[in-house]
Amino acid sequence: MGYRLPERLEVNLHEIQFMKKVRLHGNPMIAFNITYNANVLLPSGIALGRGVSTGFGWQAPARVDLRQDKAWEEREEASAAENG
């Protein structure tokens, strides 16, 4: 595959949005939706964890509100200044 993980994997948990008790192969578990970032780029649709074969662990890109993105705001201001 030619893909290498960084020497040190870093993950930051930002928010737990939803938690629910579920059973996986008869065992009690907790399913949850979280928002996180990491120093590795995972493709959209990749699944991680123990329950992948039963529909758990799917990754999706976060929905970002660009109005709250500082870098976006700075680019918009610079563009407005350039265009008068």
Sequence and secondary structure as in RCSB ss.txt:
>XXXX:A:sequence
MGYRLPERLEVNLHEIQFMKKVRLHGNPMIAFNITYNANVLLPSGIALGRGVSTGFGWQAPARVDLRQDKAWEER
EEASAAENG
>XXXX:A:secstr
      SS  EEEEEEEEEEEEEETTEEEEEEEEEEEESS   TT B STTGGGT  B       GGG HHHHHH
HHHHHHHT 
